[in-house]
Amino acid sequence: MEFAYLNRIATALRHCGGRSQVNHGRAFHSQLIKLGALNDVFLANNLISLYVAFPCLSDARKVFDGMPDRNVVTWTTMVCGYTNCGKPDKAVGLYKRMLESESETPNGFMYSAVLKACGLVGDLRTGKLIHERICSERLEFDTVLMNTLLDMYFKCGSFRDARRVFDDMSSKNTTTWNTMVSGFTKAGLVDEAVCLFHQMQEPNVISWNSIIAGLADNGSPRAFEFVCIMHREGLKLDGFTFPCALKTCGRHGLLASGKQLHCYVIKSGFESGIFTVSALVDMYSNGNELTEAVKLFDQRSRCYASISDSLALWNSMLSGYVINECNSAALDLVLKIHCSGTCMDSYTFSGALKACVNLRNLRLGHQVHGLVVTAGYELDHIVGSILTDLHARLGNINNALGLFQRLPKKDAVAWTGLIIGCATTGQSWLAFSLFRDMVYFGLEVDQFVLSFILKVCSSLTSLGSGKQVHAFSVKSGYESEEVVVTSLLDMYSKCGEINNALALFDSVEERDTVCWTGIIVGCGQNGRAEEAIKFFNEMTESGLKPNEITYLGVLSACRHAGLVEGARTIFNSMKILHGLEPRLEHYYCMVDILGQAGCFKEAEQLIAKMPFEPDPIIWRSLLVACGTHKNTELVNVIADQILTTLPEDPSTYVTLSNVYAELGMWDDLSKVRIAIKKVGAKEAGKSWIEIST
């Protein structure tokens, strides 16, 4: 068959690939089979390229497997096809098969294709072997190939190897520098990236965008600084620069700068860009300008033919509603997206699930979960993590654990949600076990997780575990965080180590209301009422306003110590000095204090003045005081009140029985014991202690 004819067929195959005409390509394939021309390596390679371009990898592989002879182009084309179609593991496997066959010697193009696959799959060992072959074949002067090698090392997390290759390169181009800058920023090594960027002689727009994107992704406010320098240097900001700059403004509260950028976006003609306008909506939402974000969303969303074409914009608005706690509006938006027939992505599902978490609505959560499963996103590491968080926080621990175990990649959100869920539902040992696993696997533990774990230690009165968590907090740099300090104070107080709590409190430089409340409550729980009152007075004198919990803590301290006069003064100051309305808990403390002091008339007057009906706990408290002070007149009055409210509560009858026995009211005691038999005995309580080993 003439070469010119074969060349025309090859040209036609390339034409089909360029025009995405797969049916025409298959027609040519059929014709080649009839002509028996597939034995020609040149034509078969073009046919494989055609199928890879669509992509139709199964067809490409059939052609590849049917070839009697292959050259390095054949192998390289298939490796590129697998790499570009998200199957890098198969690309690496095919390369190894080529080496084993010893039929062809790989060249620079093959090495470049396999290195890209190694980076995607994280195969550092194969990448290093290819590096050795590159050096032995003296290909290290191929700058394009060395750039791919650099990228592979960064993606595999081998930064030292990347730096060594970079330093040894004799010929570096702008792509080389950009690869290094981008690699360091993606690894979180911002200072190294900035240092390299400043060494560049002539950074181009891609260089500037790489450093700006890296700084923005790492949460550095310097991203906006580099945007300003880029503008001063005369370089034009583009559709890549604007989203990164706006992201930085939104994250760091630079609303004024963000509005200036918005003007620049309009002047530059980039407001129609979907990612730029989405970043603008994000920026206004994060800057507490939700009205402006909604206005912009309404204007721009009409410019697109369908929601599918502007899903990124809808996702930004959804995120804005969630951030600003407009959860119902967020779910309304999700409903519109769903009713439009648009396929929701991981960002849409994440926003919808966060709204369900905020609303604590398990029914809606189950509905969204159903959509997630249908769309195939249940095991997506972001969506799956939020699903785990949803079920855990709403008390569905078994479902949360089942989903957590199935997740192929468990991030900090999944671990945190599960730990908090277990802690809040009383599964303390499981929460602590998960925390230990989280630390063991090297995942980042933030101050909120530490706060919940310290609460777990408090509930278990596990001083040893609490001290370990305290040490971990110090090592992690969270020992001065407000939530951690408060939880530590609570843990030491509940474990009976009030001196440790006092020492910790003394070391805190900036004390807020929560911190003061923590030490006041702790002193009260450990029988140091005088110190609790002293701290309360110091707090008010410092200008801080106590809250309801602060008052409850100091009144409880007075109750334990029997400080009637101090309790009266503090209780009266609640509304007079700080405008706080006493709640039922505060009245309970005062009634109990007055009852234990024998001030029954004053206690009755206080109950009568309460703006709400007294509950059985208050009456029970006064009943016990009657037994202590031998007040037989008031006992039956209180007994009638309690029995009317809780006629079938065993604990009520037990309390009455004890008081009657203490007062020698044997007839009434007999009646109560008969009633106890009818109601049923109170279930025995349980307790535990921690034993040191």
VMD Tcl script that draws the C-alpha trace (Angstrom):
set ca {
  {0.00 0.00 0.00}
  {1.46 3.39 -1.02}
  {2.86 5.69 1.66}
  {0.90 8.67 0.29}
  {-2.36 6.75 0.64}
  {-1.54 5.69 4.20}
  {-0.61 9.28 5.01}
  {-4.01 10.48 3.76}
  {-5.77 7.94 6.00}
  {-3.68 9.04 8.97}
  {-4.54 12.70 8.21}
  {-8.23 11.77 8.05}
  {-7.99 10.03 11.44}
  {-6.37 13.10 12.99}
  {-9.11 15.24 11.42}
  {-11.78 13.07 13.07}
  {-10.04 13.46 16.42}
  {-9.81 17.24 16.05}
  {-13.52 17.52 15.18}
  {-14.61 15.01 17.87}
  {-16.24 12.84 15.19}
  {-15.97 9.43 16.85}
  {-18.40 7.70 14.44}
  {-16.36 8.77 11.41}
  {-13.28 7.51 13.20}
  {-14.90 4.13 13.80}
  {-15.87 3.99 10.11}
  {-12.21 4.49 9.16}
  {-11.31 1.81 11.73}
  {-13.67 -0.65 10.00}
  {-12.20 0.23 6.60}
  {-8.65 -0.36 7.87}
  {-9.66 -3.80 9.20}
  {-11.12 -4.71 5.78}
  {-7.96 -3.55 4.04}
  {-5.78 -5.44 6.52}
  {-3.87 -2.24 7.20}
  {-3.88 -2.39 10.99}
  {-0.58 -4.22 10.92}
  {0.92 -0.88 9.97}
  {2.27 0.64 13.20}
  {1.95 4.21 11.88}
  {-1.80 3.84 11.14}
  {-2.51 1.90 14.35}
  {-0.80 4.62 16.40}
  {-2.99 7.26 14.77}
  {-6.08 5.17 15.48}
  {-5.07 4.80 19.17}
  {-4.53 8.60 19.33}
  {-8.02 9.07 17.91}
  {-9.67 6.90 20.56}
  {-7.58 8.36 23.38}
  {-8.65 11.88 22.36}
  {-12.40 11.20 22.73}
  {-11.70 9.39 25.16}
  {-12.62 5.80 24.31}
  {-9.92 3.97 26.25}
  {-11.45 0.52 25.85}
  {-11.37 0.88 22.04}
  {-7.83 2.25 22.18}
  {-6.74 -0.69 24.32}
  {-8.31 -3.19 21.88}
  {-6.30 -1.69 19.04}
  {-3.17 -1.69 21.23}
  {-3.61 -5.35 22.28}
  {-4.25 -6.41 18.66}
  {-1.04 -4.90 17.29}
  {1.61 -7.49 16.34}
  {4.32 -4.83 16.53}
  {4.54 -1.69 18.66}
  {7.01 1.13 18.87}
  {7.72 3.61 21.67}
  {5.06 5.98 20.28}
  {2.43 3.23 20.70}
  {3.31 2.69 24.36}
  {3.61 6.42 25.07}
  {0.21 7.20 23.52}
  {-1.53 4.59 25.68}
  {0.30 5.76 28.83}
  {-0.73 9.38 28.11}
  {-4.31 8.24 27.53}
  {-4.55 6.48 30.88}
  {-2.89 9.39 32.70}
  {-5.12 12.07 31.17}
  {-8.30 10.03 31.76}
  {-7.78 9.65 35.50}
  {-6.25 6.17 35.48}
  {-2.62 6.89 36.43}
  {-2.20 3.51 38.13}
  {-2.84 1.75 34.79}
  {-0.43 4.15 33.08}
  {2.37 3.20 35.52}
  {1.50 -0.48 35.11}
  {1.71 -0.25 31.31}
  {5.09 1.47 31.54}
  {6.42 -1.33 33.74}
  {5.07 -3.90 31.28}
  {6.97 -2.16 28.48}
  {10.19 -2.35 30.47}
  {9.62 -6.05 31.18}
  {8.97 -6.80 27.51}
  {12.30 -5.15 26.55}
  {10.74 -4.47 23.15}
  {11.34 -0.73 23.19}
  {13.55 1.75 25.01}
  {11.62 4.61 26.63}
  {12.45 8.15 25.56}
  {11.93 11.59 27.11}
  {8.27 11.73 26.05}
  {7.54 8.40 27.72}
  {9.37 9.43 30.89}
  {7.41 12.68 30.99}
  {4.07 10.83 30.64}
  {4.92 8.27 33.34}
  {6.27 10.89 35.75}
  {2.95 12.73 35.51}
  {1.16 9.46 36.34}
  {3.55 8.79 39.26}
  {2.73 12.23 40.68}
  {-1.00 11.61 40.46}
  {-0.85 8.17 42.06}
  {1.90 9.07 44.57}
  {4.34 6.42 43.31}
  {7.60 7.97 44.54}
  {9.60 4.74 44.13}
  {8.89 4.45 40.39}
  {9.46 8.20 40.01}
  {12.94 7.90 41.55}
  {13.80 4.94 39.29}
  {12.84 7.02 36.25}
  {15.00 9.87 37.62}
  {17.95 7.46 37.70}
  {17.29 6.41 34.10}
  {17.07 10.08 33.03}
  {20.49 10.75 34.56}
  {22.07 7.60 33.09}
  {20.73 8.48 29.63}
  {21.94 12.09 30.00}
  {18.46 13.55 29.54}
  {18.79 16.00 32.45}
  {19.37 18.81 29.93}
  {15.77 18.43 28.70}
  {14.17 21.30 30.63}
  {10.58 20.22 29.88}
  {11.29 16.71 31.18}
  {13.01 18.04 34.31}
  {10.04 20.31 35.00}
  {7.79 17.23 34.96}
  {10.22 15.51 37.35}
  {10.01 18.51 39.71}
  {6.21 18.38 39.65}
  {6.27 14.63 40.41}
  {8.47 15.11 43.47}
  {6.20 17.85 44.82}
  {3.04 15.79 44.30}
  {4.66 12.84 46.07}
  {5.64 15.12 49.00}
  {9.41 14.77 48.45}
  {10.33 18.45 48.69}
  {14.05 17.90 49.33}
  {14.38 15.87 46.13}
  {12.51 18.61 44.24}
  {14.87 21.26 45.61}
  {17.92 19.13 44.77}
  {16.74 18.68 41.15}
  {16.02 22.41 40.87}
  {19.46 23.38 42.19}
  {21.20 20.95 39.80}
  {19.34 22.14 36.70}
  {21.65 24.03 34.37}
  {18.83 25.43 32.24}
  {15.77 26.79 34.03}
  {12.84 28.45 32.28}
  {9.85 30.34 33.70}
  {7.87 27.10 33.99}
  {10.63 25.67 36.20}
  {10.37 28.59 38.62}
  {6.56 28.52 38.52}
  {6.55 24.78 39.29}
  {8.75 25.39 42.33}
  {6.68 28.31 43.61}
  {3.40 26.45 43.10}
  {4.80 23.28 44.66}
  {6.01 25.01 47.82}
  {2.76 26.94 48.31}
  {0.64 23.80 47.86}
  {2.81 22.14 50.52}
  {2.20 25.08 52.88}
  {5.84 26.22 52.67}
  {4.89 29.83 51.99}
  {8.17 31.47 53.06}
  {10.20 29.25 50.71}
  {7.80 30.03 47.86}
  {8.01 33.79 48.44}
  {11.81 33.62 48.65}
  {12.01 31.79 45.30}
  {9.53 34.18 43.70}
  {11.72 37.16 44.62}
  {14.71 35.42 42.98}
  {12.92 35.28 39.62}
  {14.33 37.75 37.11}
  {11.19 38.24 35.02}
  {8.10 36.67 36.60}
  {5.19 36.48 34.17}
  {1.44 36.60 34.86}
  {1.42 32.87 35.59}
  {4.20 33.37 38.14}
  {2.27 36.13 39.89}
  {-0.95 34.11 39.84}
  {0.88 31.07 41.25}
  {2.23 32.93 44.27}
  {-1.07 34.81 44.83}
  {-3.12 31.59 44.61}
  {-0.71 29.80 46.94}
  {-0.86 32.56 49.54}
  {-4.66 32.74 49.28}
  {-5.04 28.96 49.67}
  {-2.82 29.06 52.77}
  {-4.92 31.82 54.31}
  {-2.17 34.45 54.13}
  {-3.27 38.10 53.91}
  {-0.08 38.72 51.88}
  {-1.97 37.48 48.81}
  {-3.65 40.88 48.53}
  {-0.28 42.60 49.01}
  {1.10 40.71 45.99}
  {-2.00 41.65 43.96}
  {-1.27 45.32 44.64}
  {2.40 44.91 43.67}
  {1.39 43.05 40.52}
  {-0.90 45.93 39.58}
  {1.84 48.51 40.27}
  {4.25 46.52 38.09}
  {1.89 47.13 35.17}
  {0.73 43.53 34.80}
  {-2.91 43.03 33.98}
  {-5.05 41.21 36.55}
  {-7.08 38.43 34.96}
  {-9.88 35.95 35.67}
  {-7.47 33.88 37.75}
  {-6.09 36.75 39.84}
  {-9.42 38.28 40.82}
  {-10.97 35.20 42.52}
  {-7.82 34.66 44.60}
  {-7.64 38.31 45.63}
  {-11.36 38.45 46.51}
  {-11.04 35.22 48.50}
  {-8.31 36.86 50.60}
  {-10.40 40.00 51.17}
  {-13.39 37.95 52.33}
  {-11.36 35.71 54.64}
  {-9.51 38.57 56.36}
  {-12.33 41.09 56.57}
  {-10.80 43.46 53.99}
  {-14.21 44.59 52.80}
  {-13.11 48.07 51.68}
  {-10.31 46.57 49.58}
  {-12.75 43.99 48.24}
  {-15.12 46.73 47.09}
  {-12.22 48.49 45.31}
  {-11.43 45.21 43.57}
  {-15.10 44.92 42.59}
  {-14.82 48.28 40.81}
  {-11.63 47.10 39.08}
  {-13.43 43.89 38.00}
  {-16.22 45.92 36.38}
  {-13.76 48.25 34.61}
  {-11.72 45.29 33.35}
  {-14.80 43.52 31.99}
  {-14.42 40.39 34.14}
  {-17.73 40.65 36.03}
  {-19.32 38.14 33.66}
  {-16.71 35.50 34.54}
  {-18.42 32.81 36.61}
  {-15.50 32.30 39.02}
  {-14.97 36.03 39.53}
  {-18.62 36.77 40.29}
  {-18.74 33.69 42.57}
  {-15.72 35.05 44.45}
  {-17.48 38.42 44.78}
  {-20.54 36.74 46.32}
  {-18.23 34.86 48.71}
  {-16.41 38.07 49.63}
  {-19.59 40.00 50.47}
  {-21.06 37.01 52.36}
  {-17.93 36.61 54.49}
  {-17.86 40.36 55.13}
  {-21.38 40.41 56.69}
  {-22.76 42.11 53.58}
  {-25.27 39.38 52.73}
  {-27.74 41.85 51.20}
  {-25.09 42.96 48.69}
  {-24.22 39.33 47.96}
  {-27.89 38.47 47.28}
  {-28.26 41.55 45.07}
  {-25.22 40.57 43.01}
  {-26.41 36.95 42.80}
  {-29.85 38.00 41.57}
  {-28.29 40.23 38.90}
  {-25.74 37.75 37.57}
  {-27.69 34.46 37.86}
  {-30.19 35.76 35.27}
  {-27.39 36.09 32.72}
  {-26.97 32.33 32.35}
  {-29.22 30.03 30.36}
  {-29.49 27.44 33.12}
  {-28.43 26.76 36.69}
  {-26.08 24.09 35.34}
  {-24.07 26.79 33.56}
  {-23.71 28.81 36.76}
  {-23.64 26.16 39.50}
  {-20.46 27.66 40.98}
  {-22.34 30.94 41.52}
  {-25.30 29.16 43.13}
  {-22.93 27.25 45.40}
  {-21.32 30.52 46.52}
  {-24.73 31.98 47.37}
  {-25.63 28.77 49.21}
  {-22.40 29.02 51.22}
  {-23.16 32.68 51.97}
  {-26.56 31.84 53.42}
  {-25.05 29.09 55.60}
  {-22.21 31.33 56.86}
  {-24.73 34.02 57.82}
  {-27.03 31.45 59.48}
  {-29.85 31.93 56.96}
  {-30.30 28.17 56.85}
  {-33.91 28.13 55.61}
  {-32.96 30.39 52.70}
  {-30.04 28.05 51.98}
  {-32.35 25.03 51.77}
  {-34.78 26.97 49.55}
  {-31.88 27.54 47.17}
  {-31.00 23.84 47.21}
  {-34.64 23.04 46.38}
  {-34.51 25.35 43.33}
  {-31.31 23.69 42.14}
  {-32.85 20.23 42.58}
  {-36.15 21.15 40.87}
  {-34.25 22.58 37.89}
  {-32.82 19.13 37.17}
  {-29.26 20.32 37.68}
  {-26.80 17.68 38.88}
  {-25.57 18.87 42.26}
  {-21.85 18.61 43.04}
  {-19.93 18.13 46.29}
  {-20.09 21.87 47.10}
  {-23.90 21.93 46.76}
  {-24.33 18.87 48.95}
  {-21.85 20.24 51.52}
  {-23.81 23.49 51.84}
  {-27.14 21.67 52.11}
  {-25.86 19.32 54.81}
  {-24.30 22.18 56.81}
  {-27.69 23.93 56.80}
  {-29.30 20.74 58.16}
  {-26.63 20.54 60.89}
  {-27.25 24.17 61.87}
  {-31.03 23.62 61.96}
  {-30.54 20.33 63.84}
  {-33.11 18.85 61.45}
  {-32.50 15.13 61.04}
  {-35.54 14.64 58.78}
  {-34.22 17.09 56.20}
  {-30.76 15.65 56.72}
  {-32.04 12.19 55.75}
  {-33.63 13.63 52.60}
  {-30.39 15.30 51.55}
  {-28.51 12.10 52.45}
  {-30.78 10.26 50.01}
  {-29.88 12.69 47.23}
  {-26.19 12.29 48.10}
  {-26.42 8.50 47.76}
  {-28.33 8.76 44.47}
  {-25.68 11.13 43.06}
  {-22.83 8.86 44.22}
  {-21.24 11.37 46.62}
  {-21.72 9.47 49.91}
  {-18.07 8.40 50.08}
  {-16.68 11.69 48.77}
  {-14.30 12.73 51.53}
  {-15.81 16.22 51.91}
  {-19.49 15.27 51.65}
  {-18.96 12.04 53.61}
  {-17.23 13.96 56.41}
  {-20.13 16.42 56.75}
  {-22.63 13.53 56.65}
  {-20.73 11.88 59.50}
  {-20.81 15.19 61.38}
  {-24.57 15.55 60.76}
  {-25.50 12.11 62.09}
  {-23.10 12.36 65.04}
  {-24.27 15.80 66.19}
  {-27.92 14.77 65.95}
  {-27.33 11.68 68.10}
  {-27.30 9.05 65.32}
  {-23.94 7.66 66.48}
  {-24.37 4.19 64.93}
  {-25.08 5.66 61.48}
  {-22.20 8.11 61.91}
  {-19.78 5.33 62.86}
  {-20.91 3.14 59.94}
  {-20.39 5.96 57.46}
  {-17.09 6.99 59.05}
  {-15.69 3.46 58.72}
  {-16.64 3.33 55.02}
  {-14.98 6.64 54.14}
  {-11.83 5.98 52.07}
  {-10.34 9.28 53.21}
  {-11.15 10.56 56.69}
  {-10.38 14.25 57.20}
  {-10.43 16.34 60.37}
  {-14.11 17.29 59.85}
  {-15.21 13.64 60.03}
  {-13.09 12.91 63.10}
  {-14.15 16.13 64.85}
  {-17.86 15.61 64.14}
  {-17.76 12.05 65.43}
  {-15.83 12.99 68.59}
  {-18.17 15.90 69.39}
  {-21.21 13.72 68.67}
  {-19.99 10.97 71.03}
  {-19.09 13.54 73.71}
  {-22.50 15.25 73.61}
  {-24.46 11.97 73.65}
  {-22.66 10.64 76.72}
  {-20.43 8.10 74.94}
  {-17.38 9.50 76.67}
  {-15.01 6.54 76.42}
  {-15.65 6.21 72.68}
  {-15.00 9.94 72.22}
  {-11.70 9.69 74.08}
  {-10.67 6.58 72.13}
  {-11.37 8.39 68.83}
  {-9.33 11.37 70.04}
  {-6.35 9.13 70.77}
  {-6.64 7.58 67.28}
  {-6.81 11.05 65.75}
  {-3.57 12.03 67.49}
  {-1.95 8.70 66.55}
  {-2.70 9.22 62.84}
  {-1.15 12.70 62.96}
  {-4.33 14.62 62.12}
  {-4.61 18.24 63.19}
  {-6.53 18.65 66.45}
  {-7.96 22.13 66.96}
  {-8.97 23.98 70.12}
  {-12.63 22.96 69.80}
  {-11.85 19.24 69.77}
  {-9.58 19.73 72.79}
  {-12.37 21.60 74.55}
  {-14.81 18.71 74.05}
  {-12.24 16.08 75.06}
  {-11.56 18.00 78.29}
  {-15.31 17.98 78.94}
  {-15.19 14.21 78.44}
  {-12.41 13.98 81.04}
  {-14.59 16.10 83.37}
  {-17.60 13.84 82.94}
  {-15.44 10.78 83.62}
  {-13.60 12.62 86.47}
  {-10.47 11.23 84.84}
  {-7.71 13.46 86.15}
  {-4.90 11.45 84.52}
  {-6.44 11.72 81.05}
  {-7.19 15.40 81.66}
  {-3.55 16.12 82.48}
  {-2.45 14.32 79.31}
  {-4.81 16.47 77.24}
  {-3.52 19.57 79.05}
  {0.05 18.63 78.09}
  {-1.07 18.05 74.50}
  {-2.74 21.49 74.49}
  {0.51 23.11 75.57}
  {2.52 21.26 72.89}
  {-0.05 22.23 70.24}
  {0.00 25.91 71.28}
  {-3.66 26.03 72.34}
  {-3.19 26.44 76.10}
  {-4.13 30.14 75.96}
  {-7.26 29.68 73.77}
  {-10.39 30.75 75.67}
  {-12.37 27.55 75.05}
  {-9.42 25.40 76.14}
  {-8.71 27.44 79.29}
  {-12.36 27.30 80.35}
  {-12.53 23.55 79.75}
  {-9.29 23.02 81.70}
  {-10.67 25.01 84.65}
  {-13.84 22.88 84.54}
  {-11.86 19.63 84.30}
  {-9.55 20.40 87.25}
  {-12.48 21.64 89.34}
  {-14.65 18.58 88.73}
  {-11.70 16.26 89.37}
  {-11.16 17.94 92.77}
  {-7.86 19.60 91.80}
  {-8.99 23.14 92.58}
  {-5.41 24.31 93.32}
  {-4.39 23.42 89.76}
  {-7.43 25.32 88.49}
  {-6.47 28.37 90.58}
  {-2.86 28.23 89.33}
  {-4.09 28.05 85.75}
  {-6.49 30.95 86.31}
  {-3.69 33.08 87.78}
  {-1.56 32.44 84.65}
  {-4.26 33.75 82.28}
  {-3.52 37.34 81.29}
  {-6.78 38.25 79.52}
  {-9.83 36.91 81.34}
  {-13.27 37.10 79.84}
  {-16.66 36.44 81.47}
  {-16.50 32.71 80.63}
  {-13.08 32.36 82.28}
  {-14.19 34.14 85.47}
  {-17.36 32.06 85.54}
  {-15.29 28.88 85.26}
  {-13.19 29.60 88.35}
  {-16.21 30.85 90.34}
  {-18.14 27.65 89.59}
  {-15.04 25.56 90.34}
  {-14.49 27.19 93.73}
  {-18.16 26.66 94.61}
  {-18.00 22.97 93.66}
  {-14.92 22.46 95.82}
  {-16.27 24.11 98.98}
  {-14.43 27.42 98.59}
  {-17.42 29.72 98.77}
  {-15.49 32.71 100.16}
  {-13.07 32.57 97.22}
  {-15.98 32.22 94.78}
  {-17.55 35.41 96.17}
  {-14.17 37.16 96.13}
  {-13.66 36.29 92.46}
  {-17.23 37.39 91.69}
  {-16.57 40.80 93.26}
  {-13.21 41.14 91.46}
  {-14.91 40.33 88.18}
  {-17.60 42.98 88.57}
  {-15.03 45.53 89.77}
  {-12.95 44.90 86.63}
  {-15.90 46.10 84.55}
  {-16.98 42.72 83.18}
  {-20.67 41.90 83.30}
  {-21.58 38.54 84.88}
  {-24.10 36.37 83.04}
  {-26.78 34.00 84.30}
  {-24.30 31.13 84.66}
  {-21.92 33.30 86.68}
  {-24.73 34.12 89.11}
  {-25.76 30.48 89.30}
  {-22.17 29.52 90.13}
  {-21.74 32.04 92.95}
  {-25.23 31.33 94.39}
  {-24.44 27.59 94.35}
  {-21.25 28.36 96.26}
  {-23.26 30.30 98.88}
  {-25.74 27.41 99.03}
  {-23.04 24.84 99.80}
  {-21.54 27.09 102.50}
  {-24.86 28.32 103.94}
  {-23.99 32.01 103.34}
  {-27.50 33.48 103.57}
  {-26.65 37.18 103.76}
  {-24.14 37.03 100.91}
  {-26.60 35.08 98.78}
  {-29.35 37.68 99.38}
  {-27.07 40.52 98.29}
  {-25.89 38.72 95.18}
  {-29.39 37.56 94.20}
  {-30.83 41.07 94.53}
  {-27.97 42.58 92.50}
  {-28.81 40.35 89.57}
  {-31.66 42.50 88.30}
  {-30.84 45.80 89.99}
  {-27.17 46.10 88.93}
  {-26.99 44.00 85.77}
  {-30.54 43.84 84.41}
  {-30.67 40.04 84.44}
  {-33.95 38.27 85.17}
  {-33.46 35.39 87.64}
  {-34.31 32.00 86.18}
  {-35.81 28.98 87.92}
  {-32.31 27.70 88.80}
  {-31.47 30.93 90.64}
  {-34.73 30.80 92.60}
  {-34.01 27.16 93.47}
  {-30.63 28.14 94.95}
  {-32.16 30.92 97.04}
  {-35.07 28.78 98.27}
  {-32.64 26.03 99.24}
  {-30.34 28.51 101.04}
  {-33.28 30.04 102.96}
  {-34.75 26.61 103.75}
  {-31.45 25.23 105.09}
  {-31.15 28.38 107.25}
  {-34.67 27.84 108.64}
  {-36.07 31.00 106.98}
  {-39.27 29.27 105.86}
  {-41.51 32.35 105.67}
  {-39.01 34.20 103.51}
  {-38.65 31.11 101.30}
  {-42.46 30.89 100.88}
  {-42.65 34.60 100.05}
  {-39.92 34.20 97.43}
  {-41.76 31.25 95.86}
  {-44.97 33.31 95.77}
  {-43.15 36.17 93.98}
  {-41.68 33.89 91.30}
  {-42.86 34.84 87.77}
  {-43.42 31.14 87.00}
  {-44.80 28.07 88.72}
  {-42.38 26.37 91.15}
  {-41.24 22.95 89.96}
  {-41.04 19.80 92.15}
  {-37.28 20.33 92.73}
  {-37.95 23.57 94.61}
  {-40.66 21.95 96.74}
  {-38.44 18.92 97.37}
  {-35.62 21.20 98.53}
  {-37.94 22.92 101.00}
  {-39.27 19.54 102.12}
  {-35.77 18.33 103.07}
  {-35.22 21.59 104.99}
  {-38.43 20.91 106.94}
  {-36.98 17.60 108.05}
  {-33.73 19.26 109.12}
  {-35.50 21.97 111.15}
  {-38.39 19.79 112.44}
  {-41.03 21.92 110.73}
  {-44.01 19.56 110.87}
  {-46.56 22.24 109.97}
  {-45.18 22.90 106.51}
  {-44.40 19.29 105.57}
  {-47.92 18.19 104.59}
  {-48.56 21.42 102.64}
  {-45.44 20.79 100.58}
  {-46.25 17.07 100.26}
  {-49.63 17.92 98.71}
  {-47.96 20.27 96.22}
  {-45.40 17.65 95.15}
  {-47.82 14.73 94.90}
  {-50.23 16.82 92.83}
  {-47.44 17.58 90.36}
  {-45.66 14.17 90.30}
  {-48.02 11.48 91.65}
  {-46.05 8.57 90.11}
  {-42.46 9.65 90.71}
  {-40.72 7.10 93.03}
  {-38.06 9.63 94.11}
  {-40.77 11.93 95.50}
  {-42.09 9.17 97.78}
  {-38.54 8.26 98.89}
  {-37.90 11.89 99.91}
  {-41.23 12.08 101.75}
  {-40.52 8.78 103.48}
  {-37.13 10.02 104.74}
  {-38.58 13.32 106.00}
  {-41.51 11.62 107.77}
  {-39.10 9.20 109.45}
  {-36.87 12.08 110.54}
  {-39.86 13.92 112.04}
  {-41.33 10.80 113.65}
  {-44.57 11.06 111.62}
  {-45.09 7.28 111.55}
  {-48.70 7.22 110.31}
  {-47.83 9.34 107.31}
  {-44.72 7.21 106.77}
  {-46.82 4.04 106.59}
  {-49.13 5.58 103.98}
  {-46.14 6.65 101.88}
  {-44.55 3.18 102.01}
  {-47.81 1.60 100.81}
  {-47.86 4.13 97.97}
  {-44.23 3.29 97.09}
  {-45.17 -0.37 96.60}
  {-47.91 0.65 94.16}
  {-45.72 3.09 92.21}
  {-42.63 0.86 92.14}
  {-39.18 1.16 93.64}
  {-36.69 3.71 92.42}
  {-34.00 2.21 90.18}
  {-30.60 2.04 91.85}
  {-27.99 4.52 90.63}
  {-24.50 3.69 89.39}
  {-21.10 5.25 89.94}
  {-17.45 4.54 89.16}
  {-13.96 5.58 90.17}
  {-10.69 5.78 88.25}
  {-7.99 3.44 89.61}
  {-4.35 4.32 89.00}
  {-2.19 1.48 87.68}
}
mol new
graphics top color blue
foreach p $ca { graphics top sphere $p radius 0.5 }
foreach p [lrange $ca 0 end-1] q [lrange $ca 1 end] { graphics top cylinder $p $q radius 0.2 }
display resetview
